[in-house]
Amino acid sequence: MTAFGTVFTPEMILSRYDGAQWSTPEIVPSDSITLHPGAHVLHYASTCFEGLKAFRHADGSINIFRMDRNIQRMAQSSRLLSLPAIDEKQLEQMIVEITGRFASEVPEPPGSLYIRPTHIGTEPAIGKAAAPSSTSLLYVLLSPVGDYFSGGSTALRLLLKEDGMRCAPHMGMIKSGGNYASSLPSMMEARAEVKADQVLYCPDGQVQETGAANFLLIDGNEIITRALDSTFLHGVTRDSVLTLARDLGMDVQERDLSIEELLERSAKPGTEATLSGTAAVLAPVGTLIYEGKEYTVGSGKPGPMTAKLRQMMNDIQWGRSEDTHGWLTQV
Ligand SMILES: *Cc1c(COP(=O)(O)O)cnc(C)c1O
């Protein structure tokens, strides 16, 4: 089995901003791009990306999930990094074109085609530490991926971290490269010291998110997650799962969740905790580690509500239930 995101289609689609306009998108080989070593992105991290998926339905059609949301978020990331403004309509056409071109490479469910739009500042100007890149490159890379849970769905161990942050607060809602590298040292330490799978950042004692996923607590009919603010990434999966939870009549609470309340609720036998993100949809959390102690969440095993909400998402994505919210775009 190959690791998630290591297999690519042989071609991708690309457009360049020359300081005045975007070039007509071109299909190019996906194994290389040429950048000046002084390119702005390589020195000053003017980069952002997106992650979304296309799914194969039983009728053979290929359908992209919530593309509009991901494009809007990429426009937001670009704006907040002072990268050239993307042309949202053009990016949509690029995604649809390249996905359609490789439609035959979209795996059957539970596999999918992972789509990775990337936007980087290309101006060769190392004097521009305090100024934006006037030129940029936008490309859409494709990676067919298999079942995220092929190794079985085991419940994750999370280290709760009150000190330190995933990224600077003003970078929270930007899906940008530097955020991931900068959170690696705390991640590696958590792995080595307490065998945690992920760090759950809790600045000021309030639950925020992990390195690349949002956090949800499910306690009976209640589903609790941090309200949107500028300090963390606003997941499309988070929004989708909360929408489906509302459809089920669940009590969706977007609000502060303290470590204290989290641990107290986790002690109840039926409680579930879960991470949300495009790769897994929902990944169950079984153990929380805080101040040297381990706390089991509910049964400590993947729970039924996590599985149910993931199944509801998958059913829409895979074309097995009606797309009542209009989330799919057929290519
Ligand atoms: C991508 C990402 C998420 C999840 O977003 P989705 O749109 O649900 O895939 C959450 N947190 C961080 C830090 C991320 O990078």
PDBQT file of the ligand as one rigid body, heavy atoms in Angstrom, charges set to zero:
ROOT
HETATM    1  C1  LIG A 401      -7.260  21.380   6.136  1.00  0.00    +0.000 C 
HETATM    2  C2  LIG A 401      -7.335  21.595   7.619  1.00  0.00    +0.000 A 
HETATM    3  C3  LIG A 401      -8.483  21.285   8.371  1.00  0.00    +0.000 A 
HETATM    4  C4  LIG A 401      -9.663  20.560   7.798  1.00  0.00    +0.000 C 
HETATM    5  O1  LIG A 401     -10.293  21.241   6.771  1.00  0.00    +0.000 OA
HETATM    6  P1  LIG A 401     -11.237  20.464   5.759  1.00  0.00    +0.000 P 
HETATM    7  O2  LIG A 401     -11.737  21.549   4.863  1.00  0.00    +0.000 OA
HETATM    8  O3  LIG A 401     -12.322  19.861   6.579  1.00  0.00    +0.000 OA
HETATM    9  O4  LIG A 401     -10.414  19.442   5.062  1.00  0.00    +0.000 OA
HETATM   10  C5  LIG A 401      -8.502  21.625   9.710  1.00  0.00    +0.000 A 
HETATM   11  N1  LIG A 401      -7.442  22.202  10.303  1.00  0.00    +0.000 NA
HETATM   12  C6  LIG A 401      -6.315  22.481   9.620  1.00  0.00    +0.000 A 
HETATM   13  C7  LIG A 401      -5.183  23.116  10.328  1.00  0.00    +0.000 C 
HETATM   14  C8  LIG A 401      -6.224  22.175   8.265  1.00  0.00    +0.000 A 
HETATM   15  O5  LIG A 401      -5.099  22.422   7.591  1.00  0.00    +0.000 OA
ENDROOT
TORSDOF 0
